[in-house]
């Protein structure tokens, strides 16, 4: 695990582009190009805020990353928190502990920054990711509900 640098932007962009459709709910049917554009916009927003990019490597090759924002308070309570804006693991390296290692590193980073909470959003259908977060001690605090009109 290491801190990301400017040199990692291409990796974050490329892996994010390959995995971003995993974040789309089955309730929605967006244009994939629009989803990619929104991912690019998200990374620019993260880069413009106080954040940490953490890179997971296997055999000195990057295989995953996490984007942790540290200046985005909870929208309901206003309390400080770390917010995981995006996490991705290369499909060939999933279920090998890379995601858990990224999550643990983000939690350590949030603690170092004095943040009392860490939060994230996950698509309801993404059972593998939800299981990872639940095993790490995350619980559902709110639920985004959607209705197709």
MARDO-962980 format. One record per residue (C-alpha): residue in one letter; x, y, z. Coordinates in steps of 0.25 Angstrom, whole numbers, padded with zeros to 4 digits, always signed. Layout:
REM MARDO-962980
AXYZ ...
//
This chain:
REM MARDO-962980
X+0000+0000+0000 X+0005+0014-0003 X+0001+0028-0005 X-0003+0032-0019 X+0004+0043-0027 X+0002+0051-0039 X+0008+0039-0047 X-0004+0030-0042 X-0015+0039-0049 X-0015+0031-0062 X-0016+0018-0054 X-0028+0024-0045 X-0034+0029-0058 X-0033+0016-0066 X-0037+0006-0054 X-0048+0015-0051 X-0053+0015-0065 X-0053+0000-0065 X-0061-0001-0052 X-0070+0011-0051 X-0082+0003-0057 X-0081-0006-0045 X-0086+0006-0037 X-0099+0008-0046 X-0112+0003-0039 X-0120-0007-0047 X-0132+0003-0045 X-0124+0013-0055 X-0121+0012-0069 X-0111+0023-0072 X-0103+0025-0084 X-0089+0019-0081 X-0082+0031-0087 X-0089+0040-0077 X-0085+0031-0066 X-0071+0032-0070 X-0072+0047-0071 X-0077+0047-0057 X-0066+0039-0052 X-0056+0048-0058 X-0064+0060-0052 X-0063+0053-0038 X-0048+0051-0039 X-0046+0066-0042 X-0055+0069-0030 X-0047+0060-0021 X-0034+0066-0026 X-0039+0080-0023 X-0042+0076-0008 X-0033+0071+0003 X-0032+0057+0001 X-0023+0044+0000 X-0021+0035-0011 X-0016+0021-0007 X-0011+0011-0017 X-0011-0004-0015 X+0000-0012-0022 X+0003-0026-0025 X+0017-0029-0029 X+0020-0014-0031 X+0008-0013-0040 X-0004-0004-0036 X-0016-0013-0035 X-0026-0004-0027 X-0028+0010-0021 X-0037+0018-0012 X-0040+0033-0012 X-0042+0038+0002 X-0048+0052+0004 X-0045+0058+0018 X-0052+0071+0018 X-0066+0067+0015 X-0075+0067+0027 X-0087+0058+0029 X-0099+0065+0022 X-0108+0063+0033 X-0100+0065+0046 X-0089+0074+0041 X-0079+0065+0048 X-0065+0063+0042 X-0063+0050+0035 X-0055+0043+0024 X-0062+0040+0012 X-0058+0029+0002 X-0062+0036-0011 X-0058+0024-0020 X-0051+0010-0018 X-0047+0001-0029 X-0040-0012-0030 X-0036-0019-0043 X-0045-0030-0046 X-0033-0040-0047 X-0030-0036-0032 X-0043-0036-0026 X-0046-0046-0014 X-0031-0046-0011 X-0031-0036+0001 X-0028-0024-0008 X-0041-0017-0005 X-0040-0020+0010 X-0025-0015+0010 X-0030-0002+0003 X-0041+0000+0013 X-0032-0002+0025 X-0022+0008+0019 X-0033+0018+0017 X-0037+0016+0032 X-0023+0018+0037 X-0022+0031+0029 X-0035+0036+0034 X-0030+0033+0048 X-0017+0040+0046 X-0025+0052+0041 X-0033+0052+0054 X-0046+0049+0047 X-0056+0041+0056 X-0064+0035+0045 X-0062+0029+0031 X-0074+0028+0022 X-0076+0023+0008 X-0088+0019-0002 X-0090+0006-0008 X-0100+0001-0019 X-0110-0008-0012 X-0108-0019-0023 X-0093-0019-0020 X-0094-0031-0010 X-0079-0033-0011 X-0075-0019-0007 X-0086-0018+0004 X-0081-0031+0010 X-0067-0025+0010 X-0071-0013+0017 X-0080-0021+0027 X-0068-0030+0030 X-0060-0017+0033 X-0071-0012+0043 X-0078-0002+0034 X-0093-0002+0036 X-0105+0004+0028 X-0108+0018+0033 X-0117+0024+0022 X-0123+0018+0010 X-0124+0025-0004 X-0138+0021-0010 X-0141+0023-0024 X-0154+0021-0033 X-0154+0020-0048 X-0164+0029-0053 
//
